[in-house]
Amino acid sequence: MPVSTELEARPFSAELRASTRVVHDRANHSTYMNALLGGELSLAGYTELAIQYFFIYQAIERATDTMTGDPVGGEFVFDELRRLPSLERDLAHLVGPEWRSTVRPLASTEAYAARVAEAAKWAGGYVAHHYTRYLGDIAGGQIIRRLLEKKFDLSGAGTLFYHFDDLGSAPAFRDRYRAKLDAAPWDDVARVRVIDETLVAFEHNVAVFDELALDLQRHRIA
C-alpha cells in the first residue's frame, strides 16, 4: 500500500507510533536499558544517564523557546513538560552542588543535541524530537522512577525528572497530544518527513544508550 494511502487510512498519531515501533523497542531493550531496568546498575550508573539527559533536554527546550510563536510548533509547547528545572535539581542531588563544572556530554549526546538544533528549524522536525522524548518519559519513564524510589530509597530529588504532577491525568494528556498530531496541517509528504525524523531521534537515543553501555561494567552492582 502506498505510504500516502496508509497515512490517510488511520490517524497520523497511530501511523507515527506504528512506523517507529521497531526502533522504539530497540531503544527500550538496549544493553544499557536492560541493565538499568533489571536493577543491575548502581545509582552512579543511572546518574550517567541523567547527565546525558541534561544536555539532550537543553537542546530540545532551547528549540521549544524558538517555537513558542510558531503556528504549528507552538501547539506542542507545554511549559508543564519542561524537564530542565527538574534535571538541575536531580543532578545537584546525584552529582553534587558543583555539578555544572563536572558533567560532560558523550560524543553521541553532542551529536544528538546538534541534530535537534538542526531539525528544529522546521516545526515538524521539532515535533519529531519532542514526541520521541516527552511521551516516553510520561509513560515508560515511570518504570525508572519506581525503580529509583524502591532500589535507592529516593522520593524527591534524584527522581524529579520523572514527576509530571502538573499535567494532571497522564492518559488524558497523551490523548490531547495525539489529537494535536492528528490535527497538524501537514500533507502526506510532510508527514513522512516527520516520521523519518522521529526514526532519526530514536536512533540517536539508541546511540546514547550504546555509548553508556561501553562503561557498564564499572557501574554494575556486584
C-alpha positions as CSV (number, residue, x, y, z in Angstrom):
1,M,0.0,0.0,0.0
2,P,1.5,3.4,-0.9
3,V,2.6,5.5,2.2
4,S,0.2,8.3,1.3
5,T,-2.7,5.8,1.4
6,E,-1.6,4.4,4.7
7,L,-1.4,7.9,6.2
8,E,-4.9,8.6,5.1
9,A,-6.2,5.2,6.4
10,R,-5.6,5.9,10.1
11,P,-4.8,8.9,12.4
12,F,-1.3,10.3,12.0
13,S,-0.5,9.6,15.6
14,A,-1.3,5.9,15.1
15,E,0.8,5.9,11.9
16,L,3.7,7.6,13.7
17,R,3.6,5.1,16.6
18,A,3.4,2.1,14.2
19,S,6.2,3.4,12.0
20,T,8.6,3.8,14.9
21,R,7.7,0.7,16.9
22,V,10.8,-1.4,15.9
23,V,13.4,1.3,16.8
24,H,11.4,2.2,19.9
25,D,11.7,-1.4,21.0
26,R,15.4,-1.4,20.2
27,A,15.9,1.6,22.5
28,N,13.9,0.1,25.3
29,H,15.8,-3.2,25.1
30,S,19.3,-1.8,24.6
31,T,22.1,-3.3,26.7
32,Y,22.2,-0.2,29.0
33,M,18.4,0.0,29.5
34,N,18.2,-3.7,30.1
35,A,20.8,-3.4,32.8
36,L,19.1,-0.3,34.4
37,L,15.6,-1.8,34.4
38,G,16.9,-5.1,35.5
39,G,18.2,-3.5,38.7
40,E,21.8,-4.3,37.8
41,L,23.3,-0.8,38.0
42,S,24.4,1.4,40.9
43,L,22.9,4.8,41.4
44,A,26.1,6.2,39.7
45,G,25.2,4.1,36.7
46,Y,21.8,5.8,36.5
47,T,23.4,9.2,37.1
48,E,25.4,8.9,33.9
49,L,22.1,8.7,32.0
50,A,20.7,11.7,33.9
51,I,23.7,13.7,32.9
52,Q,23.2,13.0,29.2
53,Y,19.5,13.8,29.5
54,F,20.5,17.3,30.8
55,F,22.3,18.1,27.5
56,I,19.6,16.5,25.4
57,Y,16.8,18.4,27.1
58,Q,18.8,21.6,27.0
59,A,18.8,21.3,23.2
60,I,15.1,20.4,23.0
61,E,14.0,23.1,25.3
62,R,16.1,25.7,23.5
63,A,14.2,24.7,20.4
64,T,10.9,25.0,22.4
65,D,11.8,28.6,23.1
66,T,12.0,29.3,19.4
67,M,8.7,27.5,18.6
68,T,6.5,29.5,21.0
69,G,5.0,31.7,18.3
70,D,5.1,29.2,15.5
71,P,1.6,28.3,14.3
72,V,2.3,24.6,14.1
73,G,5.2,24.0,16.5
74,G,3.6,26.3,19.1
75,E,0.8,23.8,19.6
76,F,3.4,21.5,21.1
77,V,4.9,23.9,23.6
78,F,3.8,22.9,27.1
79,D,5.5,24.7,29.9
80,E,4.4,21.9,32.3
81,L,6.5,19.5,30.3
82,R,9.8,21.3,30.7
83,R,12.4,19.0,32.3
84,L,15.5,21.1,32.8
85,P,14.5,22.6,36.2
86,S,13.8,19.0,37.5
87,L,17.1,17.7,36.0
88,E,19.1,20.5,37.6
89,R,17.7,19.6,41.0
90,D,18.3,15.9,40.4
91,L,21.9,16.5,39.3
92,A,22.6,18.7,42.3
93,H,21.5,15.8,44.5
94,L,23.1,13.0,42.4
95,V,26.4,14.7,41.5
96,G,26.7,17.5,44.0
97,P,26.3,21.2,44.2
98,E,29.2,21.8,41.7
99,W,27.7,19.5,39.1
100,R,27.7,22.1,36.3
101,S,31.5,22.2,36.3
102,T,32.0,18.4,36.2
103,V,29.3,17.0,33.9
104,R,30.2,16.4,30.2
105,P,28.2,15.2,27.2
106,L,29.2,12.0,25.5
107,A,30.0,12.2,21.8
108,S,26.7,10.6,20.9
109,T,24.9,13.1,23.1
110,E,26.6,16.0,21.3
111,A,25.6,14.6,18.0
112,Y,22.0,14.2,19.3
113,A,21.8,17.8,20.5
114,A,23.2,19.1,17.2
115,R,20.6,17.1,15.3
116,V,17.8,18.6,17.5
117,A,19.1,22.1,16.8
118,E,19.2,21.4,13.0
119,A,15.9,19.6,12.8
120,A,14.0,22.2,14.9
121,K,14.5,24.8,12.1
122,W,11.2,23.2,10.9
123,A,8.2,22.7,13.1
124,G,7.8,19.1,12.0
125,G,11.4,18.3,13.0
126,Y,10.9,19.9,16.4
127,V,7.8,17.9,17.0
128,A,9.6,14.7,16.0
129,H,12.2,15.1,18.7
130,H,9.7,16.5,21.2
131,Y,7.4,13.5,20.7
132,T,10.2,10.9,20.9
133,R,11.4,12.1,24.3
134,Y,8.5,13.5,26.3
135,L,5.8,10.9,25.6
136,G,8.3,8.2,26.5
137,D,9.1,10.0,29.8
138,I,5.5,10.3,30.7
139,A,4.8,6.7,30.1
140,G,7.8,4.3,30.2
141,G,9.8,6.7,32.3
142,Q,7.6,5.9,35.3
143,I,9.1,2.5,35.5
144,I,12.5,4.1,36.0
145,R,11.0,6.4,38.6
146,R,9.6,3.5,40.6
147,L,12.9,1.6,40.3
148,L,14.9,4.6,41.7
149,E,12.4,5.1,44.5
150,K,12.5,1.4,45.6
151,K,16.1,0.5,44.9
152,F,17.8,3.6,46.1
153,D,15.2,5.0,48.5
154,L,14.8,8.2,46.6
155,S,11.5,10.1,47.0
156,G,12.2,13.6,45.6
157,A,15.5,14.9,44.3
158,G,17.0,12.3,42.1
159,T,13.7,11.3,40.6
160,L,12.1,14.7,39.8
161,F,12.8,14.3,36.1
162,Y,10.0,11.7,36.1
163,H,7.5,13.7,38.0
164,F,4.7,15.1,35.8
165,D,2.3,16.2,38.5
166,D,1.4,19.5,36.7
167,L,0.0,17.5,33.7
168,G,-3.0,16.2,35.7
169,S,-4.1,12.9,34.1
170,A,-1.3,11.5,32.1
171,P,-3.5,9.4,29.8
172,A,-5.7,12.4,29.1
173,F,-2.6,14.5,28.3
174,R,-1.3,11.8,25.9
175,D,-4.7,11.8,24.2
176,R,-4.6,15.6,23.8
177,Y,-1.1,15.4,22.4
178,R,-2.1,12.7,19.9
179,A,-5.1,14.8,18.8
180,K,-2.6,17.7,18.1
181,L,-0.5,15.4,16.0
182,D,-3.6,14.3,14.1
183,A,-4.7,17.9,13.6
184,A,-1.4,19.4,12.5
185,P,-1.7,20.7,8.9
186,W,1.0,18.5,7.3
187,D,0.4,17.0,3.9
188,D,1.4,13.4,3.2
189,V,5.0,14.5,2.2
190,A,5.4,16.4,5.4
191,R,4.0,13.6,7.5
192,V,6.6,11.2,6.0
193,R,9.3,13.8,6.9
194,V,8.1,13.8,10.5
195,I,8.1,10.0,10.7
196,D,11.6,9.9,9.2
197,E,12.9,12.5,11.7
198,T,11.3,10.6,14.6
199,L,13.2,7.5,13.4
200,V,16.3,9.6,13.5
201,A,15.5,10.8,17.0
202,F,15.1,7.2,18.2
203,E,18.4,6.2,16.6
204,H,20.1,9.0,18.5
205,N,18.7,7.7,21.7
206,V,20.0,4.2,20.9
207,A,23.4,5.7,20.2
208,V,23.5,7.3,23.6
209,F,22.4,4.1,25.3
210,D,25.1,2.2,23.4
211,E,27.8,4.6,24.4
212,L,26.7,4.4,28.0
213,A,26.9,0.6,27.8
214,L,30.6,0.8,26.9
215,D,31.3,1.7,30.6
216,L,28.7,-0.6,32.0
217,Q,30.9,-2.9,34.0
218,R,32.1,0.0,36.2
219,H,28.5,0.6,37.3
220,R,27.3,-3.0,37.7
221,I,26.3,-4.0,41.2
222,A,28.4,-6.9,42.3
